[in-house]
Amino acid sequence: MEKISFVIPCYRSENTIEKVIQDIYNFEKSYTGYEIEIVLVNDNSPDNVWDVITALTNKDSRIKAVRLLRNFGQHAALMAGYNVCTGDYVATIDDDGQTPVDQTSILMDKLLEGFDVVYGKYEERKDSIFRKLGTKLNNMMSKSLLGKPKDLQLTSFFVARKAVIKEICQYKNAFPYIWGLVLRTTKSITNATIKHNNRLEGESGYTLGKLINLWMNGFTAFSVKPLRISAGIGVLFSGIGLIGIIYVIVDKLLHPSISAGYSSLMAVLLIIGGLLLLSLGLIGEYVGRIYMCINATPQFIVRDTLNVEKEESK
């Protein structure tokens, strides 16, 4: 019998994860014919979610648990889960109850039409304005920098075949970006329209800083377009500067009485200096990440595992 693995990164979800697990059990009853495996990854959550996870693993041996040594972020936590899951199909869901687990069947039915990955496309997002904006910007970045198809919507709820997850796990660099890894692994990706639940409690764990780090992981790990854009801006401003110099010389020859424009000169210097520093910072970001990858900075470090065989946790 084929198996569906549910991989769930857990952070500040001690009061919601049990409800999510119950939703998976309800899905199992309605979508028969598949074994179920659940992989919970505690991303060094500051609450007592690990105690809840431990109790769940004691009740059901099909629930595997991984506890990370420190907070590595959602995408690194997913990589930790992918490395221990054994399902023929892998469903990635959130721990806050917003993911409509019962509609995993819709994604699975679409996947079985022949696709490698199916993302849930929400009829109406129940996120905050900040989170909606972040998702929109993330999709725009993926389209322009990672080659995402225009009509494809990427979300945190998706189902993938084992072969895709296996290939994703081959990525060993320090800054994983799941959407980029999926897009570079296969082009057989589509959406299935589903509903979106309200959060059971609390707010999204994604702050502005975490979103910026996530975007940096995306375009520095899988695209050199930012460097090309930086070079293009440099060429553009060099051309503008050349035209400006020619204009100033001609204007001075035609009107010798015109005084030198120190204010405009300082403004131009500040703009050019800022662009230079921005470009250098961008290059430094690439070089720094290359340096950290060369030094084998880990994606994640596992503290403990429960119900995980040794060969699965390698």
N, C-alpha and C positions, 0 to 999 in steps of 0.2 A: 504494500500500500504506500502511495506517495505521501510526502510529509510537507506541511506548511510551517515554517518557522516565523514566529513573531519576534522581532528585535526591537526592544524598547529602551532608549536611554532614560535614566531616571535622575531627576534633580528637583529637589523640594517637592516631592510628590508622595509623602508618607500618608496623606489623607485621600489620595486619588488613585494610587496604583492598584489597590484591591478592586476598585470598581472597574478599572480597565481590564484586569484579569478575568473578572466575572463576565464582562462583555465578550471576551475571547471564548470562554466556555459556552456562552449562549450561541456564538457564531458556530462553534463546533457541532452543536446539536442541530442547527439548521442547515449547515453545509456539510453533509455527510460524505464519506468516501475518502477522507484524508486524515492522517494522523496530525496531531498538533504538538508543536514544540514552542516554548516561550523562553526567550533569553532576555534577562533584565540586567542592565549595566548601570551600576551606581557610579555616577561621575563625581565622586567625592562630595556628595550632597551634605550640606550642613545640618539637615534635620535627621530624624530617626528612620529614614526610609530603608536603611540597610536592615534594621530589626524587622521591619514589615516584610522585606524581601526574604529574609532568613526563615521567617515563619511560613511564608508561602512555599518555599522550596522544601520544607519539612513535610508539608501536606501533599505535595505533588512532585514526583521525581521528574516529570516532564518539564518542570520549570528550572532553568539553569540561571545562575547568577554570577556576575563578574563585578568585583569592587576595585575601582581604580585608586591608585595611591594619592593622586591629587586631581583637581579639576582640569581636564584636558579639552573640554568643549564637546558639543553635541556630535560633531562629525567624527572626532577621534573615538568617542564612546561607541558610535555605530560601528566603526572599524573593529573595535574590541569585540562587539557582539557578533559581527560577521565572521570573525575568526573562530568562533566556537559553535556557530549554528550548523545544523546538519540537514536542513530541509531541502527538498527538491525545488521548493519555491520559498522565497523570503519576503515577508511583509514587514515594512518599516512603519512604525506608528509612534505617536506621542504618548507621554505619560499623564497628560492633564485632562484626558477625557474628551478633548475636542475632536479627536480622530473617530469617525463613525465606524467602529470595528465591524458592526453588522453588515456594512457595505463592502467589506473585503471581497465578498462573493461577486460583486459587480466588477471589481478589478481583476479577479481571478478568471471570470468568464471571458473578459476581454483579452487577457493574457493568453488563454487557451485558443484564441483565434489564430495565434501564430506570432504574437509579439514577444519581445524579450523583456520589456519593462512597461508597466502601465502606471501612470501617475493619476492620483485622484484630482479631479478638477471640480472645485466647489461651486455650487449654484450661487451661494451667497456666503461670503466669509464672515465669521462671527468674531474676528480679531479686532483689536484696537486700531485706531487710525495710524498710529506709529508703526504697528506690525504690518498693516496693509501696505503702507508706503515702503517699508523695508522689503517686503516680498516683491512689490512691483519693481523696485530698483534692482533687486537681485535677478529678476527675470530679464530686465533690460540689459544688465551686464552680461548675463549668460548668452543672450542673443548676439550682442555686438562683439564679445571677446571669445566666447567658447563655441560659437557656431550653432547655438540652439535654434531649432526650427521656429519660425515666427509664431505659429499657432499652438505650439506646445507650451503648456503651463506646468512648471515644476513646483511641487509641494513636498512637505515632509511625510506624506502618506503615499506610499507606492509599493508595488509588488514586482519582484524580479525573479528571473530564473536562476537556478543554482550556478550555471555557467558564468553568468554576469557577475554574481557575487564572488565567485572564485577568482575571477580575473581582477576584480576590484581589490581583493586581498593581496594581490601580488605587489601592490603599491606600498612601498616601505618608507617613503620620505616623511619628514616630520610634520607636514602641513596638509592633511587630507581634506579634500573638498568633494563630497559624495556626488553632487550634481555634475561636476567636471569629470569625475571618474566614470560615471554612467555614460555621459555624452561621448567620451573617447572610446568606450568599450563597444557600444552598439548604436546603430541608427534606427533599429526597430523599436521605436518608443512611441507611445501614444497616450492619450488621456481618456478617462472615463468619468462622466459627470456624476457627482455624488453630493450629498448634503454635508453641512458642516455643523458640528455641535458647539454649544457654548462651553467655555471652560468650567470645570466643576468648582474651582476656587482659585484665588490668587491671580497673578498677572504673568505674562510671558517672562521667561528668564533672560531673554535677549535684550540687553541694553544697547545703546548706541555704540559703545566701544566694542562690544562683542560682535555686532553686525559689521562694523568696519573691519575688524580682524577677519571675519568670515569672508568678506569681499576681497580683502588682500590675499587670502589663501587662494581664492578662485582665480584671480587674474595674474598672480605672480607664479603660480604653480602650473598653469595650463595655457598661458598665452604670453607672447612678447609684444602684443599690440600696444600696450601702454608705453613701451619704449619707443615704438614707431610713432605713436601720437606725439610723444615728447619731442622727438626729432623733427616731426612735421611742424610743430608749434615753433621750434627754434628756427627753422627755415623761413616760416611765415614772418616772424618778427624781425629776422635779419633783412628780409626783403622790404618790410615796412621801414626799418631803420635806414636802409640804403636810399629809398625814395625820399625819406625825410631829410637826409643829408643833402641830397641833390636840390630839394626844394629850398632849404635854408641858404645854400650857396647862391642859387639863382636869385632868391629874394634879396639877399644882401648885396649882390651886384647891381640889381635894379633899384634898390632903395638903401643906399649907404648909411642913411641916418638912423636906421632901425637898431635899437639896442639889443644886446644878447639876452635871450630868454632863459635865465637861470632856473626859474621855477619849473618851466616845461622840461628843461634838461634834467633836473632832479627827478621829476615824475617819471620820465622815460627810463632813467637809470634804476629807479626803484622797481619798476615793472619788470625790466629785463633781469635785474638781480634776483627778484622773487622767482621768476620763471627758471633761472639757472639753478637756484637752490632747490626748487621743486623737482627739476630733472635729476639733480644729483641725489636728492633724497630717494627718488624712485629707483635709480640705479643702485643706491646703497641698500634698499630693501631687497632687491633681487640678489645682490652679492651676499648680504647677510643671511638670507635663507639658504643660498647655495652652501655657504660656510657651515651652517647648522646641519644641513643634510649630509655634507661630507663628514662631519663629526658624529654622524649616526645618532642625532637627537631622536629619541623614541616618539612614536605617535602617541603611545599610552604606556603606562606601567601598571601591571595588575598586582593588587595587594592580596586578594583572596578570590577563590571561586567556590561555587557550590553546585553539586550535581554535574560537574564538568570533568570529563576524562582527561588524563594528562596529554594524550595525543591531540585532543581537540584544542587545548589551550596553548599550544606551541605557536 
